[in-house]
Amino acid sequence: MRNVDAAGLGIGDDHPPRIMGVLNVSAESPYDPSVYDDPGEAAEYVDEELIGEGADVVDVGLESANKDLDVLSAEQELDRLDTAVEALESTSGDAVWSIETRYHEVADEALSRGFDMVNDICGFADPEMPRVCREHDAAVSKMASPPDLERPGAIEDVNDIYEALSMNGFTDKTILDPAFGGWSEAKTHADDRETLRRLREFRGYGRPLLVSINRKSFLKTIAGRTTEEALPVSLAATSMAVERGAHVIRTHDVAETRDAALVGAEFARDRVRSGRDAGDVAVEELDVTTAREAERHLDRLGADRDVSGSAAVRTYELTGLTEPAVGALRAATAETAGVDGAAFALAGGADEATAAVTDPPSATDGGVSGADGTGSAGILVCTPSGLSALTAAVSGASAALDAALETTDAGRK
């Protein structure tokens, strides 16, 4: 995983989660507590409620990205930049300042006048944006979007988000944002929930992730909360996002979000990373839990994605197994000429392990039914490819087992 240096602030796996607080200088922005048109008042808000409560980054919005409002031109955004710059210059606290824009002209002017990074909500739909960021050696957050400056974030199929993030390439300091929120009429709350479930997948480009989920509707509707009541669901989702690999959390609720992010970081997977000295063979355990996540990393390296089927291991408890089903499972997973990537252990069968070494199971070897006569139980451990091979190997032994394995194979995706 590449780390990004944003004006001296480290972002990535080697650093704690970073909090991006929000300041808006656009009257049309929907969240009133963050909106200021007076530079002095804006600076006071930043010092007390953003930096003072733990924000590492201050993200300044010049216009609302609401899809129902007219899009400002670059010239109109530039007219509002003075207020943002004056607020920056009047702030005493220490933070990285980010300008939210879709236009390279605005980014260039802001970076020339004291801003440190760019939050591009159209994801390099302006093809000159990466050049400007490189010339200023500035970090840039790139949100998944269509190649259209008037449709930020409007990716309407979760499966298209990953490819959209690569539009017009990356800079060395690119941070990726999979674009949560109602950016188009076709994008549903279910789409946002699936994006959060699949967040690790977007680590496949090997770059830090930013998520903006604060008080978003896809969370509010789970608990039936209004925007004003939605802080608890936002904090729950923040911990989940960080545990799943997010590095920057954009929020209006800085202090609370910081705490939730630290909890998520504490319980994130403890992955192996070693060999960073010259001459060492470096090892980094990838944050992979599904075959699809593995495919993203294989694609990044130009490697054969067929090996993704062996990248993740799942464990299932099977109950209600008939003797033919047990026999088929044991035969298919026997050490001698068994299915690669699948292992089966019969409940109560620990004493049979030694005998199985000299007398491998056959398809006629059943199991002992449970006391209630409902059949045997066991544990199946397998990779995705092993599950597919096992399903084929035991096909026909038991209709109930066939149905269970087919459902399991479909559900693992």
N, C-alpha and C positions, 0 to 999 in steps of 0.2 A: 504494500500500500504506500503510495506516494504521500509524503507530508507536504503541506503548503506553508510557506512563510508569508504572512500577510502583515507587512510593515513591522516585522519583529514578533508577531503573534503566531505561534506554531499551531497548525490545524491538521489533525490526522490521528492515526492510531497511537502515535507516541506522545500524545498530549491529552489533557482532560477535555471533556466536552465544553465547547464554547457557546456563550449566550449572545445572541444578536438582538439587541433592543431596538425598538422602532420609534422613529420620529417622523411625523408627516407635516409638510408645509403646504398641503393641499386641502382646501376647505371641503372638498367633496369626498375625502377619505371617510370610510364608514365607522372608524373607531375613534370617537370624539376625544377620549383622554390623551391620545397621542398627537392631536392636531394643534399646530401653533403657526401663526403668521407673524408674530413678533419675535425677532431674534433673541432679545433678552429673556423673554419668558421661555422660549424654546431651550436656551442654554441652561436655565435654571431647572427645567424639567429633565434635561439630559444629566446634569450633575447629580440631582437628588434621586430621581426615580429610575434612571437607567444605569449610569456608571456607579452611582452610589449604592445600588442594590445588586451589583455584580455583573453588569453587562461588559463583555469583552469587546463587542463591536456595536457601533451605532449606525443603523441603516436608515438613511433619509429618503423618504418618498416625495417626489415632486408632483406626482399626480396619482389619482386613484386608478388601480388596474381593473376596477369593476367593469365587466363586459357590457353592462347596460349604459355606460357613460361614453361620451365622445372621447376619442384618443387625442391627446395634445400632440402638436408637432414638436420637433426638436427646438425650434425657436421659442415656442411657448414654455417648454421646460426650462430653457436657458434664462427666460425672464424671471423664473422663480428661484434660480440658483443662488442669487445674491443673498436671499434670506437664509438659505442653508449654510452658505459660507460664513455669514456673520454669526450664526449660531455656533458653528464650529470654532470660530476665532474667540468667541466669548465664553467658551466652556473651559473650566479649570481642570476637570478630571481627565484621566488618561484612558483612552480607548482608541481602537481602530475605527476610522470613519468610512462608511460605505455609501455610495450613491446608487440609488435604485433608478435605473433608466434602461431604455431599449435602444438608445441612439449613441453612436460612437462620438458624435460631436459633443454631446452633453458629458459623456464619460471623460473625454479629453480635457474639456474645460474644468470639470470638477477635480480631476487628478492634478491638473496644473495649479489649482488654487487651494490645495491642502488636503483633499480627500485621499484615502489610502487604497481603497478597493472599489470594485463595481459589483452591483447585484443586477445582472442582466435578465430581466423577466421574459425576454423573448429569445433567450438561448442562442445568441449569435445569428438571429435572423438578419441583423445588419452585419454583413460579412466583413466590415471594417472594424468591428468591435475587438476581435482578437488581436489585430495589429496594434490598436491603441493601447490595449492592456499590456502587450509585450513591450512596447516602447516606454511605458511608464514603470515597467517591472512590477505591475500591480496584480494582486490576487483578484479573481473574478468568479462570482457565483453564477452558474449558467443553468437556467431553468428550462426543463423540457418543454418545447413549443413547436408549432408549425413554422415553416419558412415565411412568416407573415407578421409584419410589425404591428398589425392591428389585432392579432389574436394570441396574446400571451397565454401560455399554459393550456391551450385548447387541444390537447391530445385526447381523443375520445375513446381510445382503446388502450387498456393497460399494457397489452402486448406491444404497443408501438412506442411506449415511453422510452425504453432503453435505446432504441435506434435514434429517436429524436434527440437524445442527449448528445449524440455525436455530430450534430449538424455543424458544418464548417469547422470541425476539428476542435482541438483543445490548445490552450497555452500550458506552459509548465506549471502555472499556478491556478489551474481551473478547479473549482469546487462544483459538484453536481447537485441539482435540486430536481427531484422527480415531479414536482408541481402538484401539490395537494390543493384542492379547492374547486369551486364551481366555475371554472374558466369557460365552459360552454354549456349550452342547454342539454347536450347529449351526454355529458359526463355526470354520472350518478354518485350518490353516496356509497353505493356498493363498490364502485370503481375505486374510490379513495380508500375504502377499507381493504380492498385487495392489494392496492399499492403498498399500504403499510404492512400487510402480511408478507409481501414479497420484497421488503426493503433491502434485505441482504443481496438480492439479485443485482441491485444497482451499484453495488460495490465492485461489480465485474470489470469496470474500467480501471480499477486500481487507484481511484481518486477519492478524496474526502467527500462526504455527503452533507448537505444542508437540508433540513426539513422545516416547513412552516405549517404548523398544525394548530396553532393557538386559537382556541375557541371556534374551530371550523365546524361547519354544519354536519359533516359526516360523523363527528363525535357527539355533537349536541343531541342528535336524533336518537342515539343509542339510549341515552338516559332521559330523554324528553325534557331537555333544559333549554332555556333561552341563552342568548349571548352573555347576559349579565351573570347567569348562574353556571356558566360552562367551565369555570376554572378547574374544578376537580377532574372532569373528564380529560381536559387538556393535559393536566399533570400526569394522569395515568398513561396517556398515550406518549407523553414525552419520555417517561422511563422506558416504555417498550421500544420506542424509536432508537434511543441510545443503546439499549441492550442489543438491538439488531444492527447496529453499526453506524448510526448517525453521529456526525462530529460537530455540527453547528445547529442550534435550535433557535429559530427566529420567533420572537415573542413580544407581546405587550406587557406580560406579567413576569418581570425579570427575576425578582427574588425567589418567588415560588418555583418558577421553571428551573432556575439554577439548582435548587435542592432536588427536584425530581430528576434532573439530568444526572446529578451525582449518584443518586440511587441506581439509576439504570447502568451507569458506568461500573459501579461496584459489582453488579451481577452479570456483566457481560462475559462472554466466553473467554476463558483463559487459554489463549492460543500460543503455540510455540513460535518464537522468533529468535533466531540465534545466528552466529557467524557473521558479525558485522565488521570484523577486523580484516585488514588486508591479507590476502592469501587464504582466508576461510571460505568454505562452501556455505553460503548463506541459506538459511531455512526460514520460511515464513508459512505457518499453517494458515490456509485461507479460511475465511469465515463462510463456510459452505455447509448447508444442511440438506440441500436437495440437488437432484441431478441438474435441474434447470440453472441453479446458481453456479454449479460447476461448469456448465456449458458456456456461461458468460466469460469466465476466466480462460477457458480453452480457446474461445474465439479471440480474445484479446492477444493471446500468445501465438495465434495461428496454428494451434495444435489440433489433433484429431479429437473431435468432440465425442466420438464413440466411447471413450473411456469414462465419460461422465456417469455412465450407468453403474460404475463401481465406486463413485465418489461419496455416497451417503449410505449409512446403515440405519435400518429401521427395525424395531422390535415389536412383535405382535403376540398377544395371548389368544390362542384359539380354544374354544370350548365347544362341547357338543359334537366331538369328533367320533365318527363310527369306526369300527375296526378296519374296514377297507381304506378309509381316509388316513388313519394313522399309519397303516402299512405302506401306503403310497408315499406319504411324507417321509417316513423313515428310510425307505428304499431310495428315494430321489436325493436325499441329503446325506446318504452314507458316505463315510470318508473315502471308500474305494469307489472310484468312478461316479461320484455324486455330482450334483449340480454345483458349479462354482458360484460362490457368493450367496449361499443359502445354508442355514443350519437349523435343525429342528430338535428340540428336547421335549420328551414326553413327561408330563407331570407324574411324579412318583417313580420315575424311571432311572434314578441315579445309580441304583444297584446294577442296572443292565449295561452300563457303559463299558465295563471291563469285558464282559462277554461279547459285546458288539465288535471289539477289536479282532477277535478270532472268528467270529461268526456274524458277518455283516448282515444287516436287516434286509429282508426281501419284501416284496409288495404284499405278501400274505401275513406279515407280522403285524398284529394289531396291538391294541392297548387295553388296559383295564378300565371298564366303564366306571363312572362316578357312582357314589352311593345312591343317588336318586335315579340312576339308570339313564341319565341323559347323555351319556357318552364321555369320552376322555377329553382331557385338556392338555395343552402343551404350549411351548414358546417357540415362535419362529423368528429367527434373526436373519436379515437378508439385505443385500444391496438392491437398488432398483432393477438392475439387469438380472440379478439372481432371482428376484421375485418373478420376473417375466419368464425366465427359463424354468423355474419350478412350476409355475402355472401350466406351462405346456407339458412338463414331464408327468404331472399327476392327473392330467385331464382324463376324465372318464371313470376315475376310481370312485367318485362320489359326486353326485349332482350338487349337493349342498356345499361341499368343499370347493367345487368349481365356481359356484356363484360367489362364495366368500372371497376367494382369491382374485376373481375378476373385479369385484368391488374394491378390494384392497389395492389392486394394481391401478385402478382408475383414481382412487382417492389419494394416492401418494403424490400425485402431481400438484 
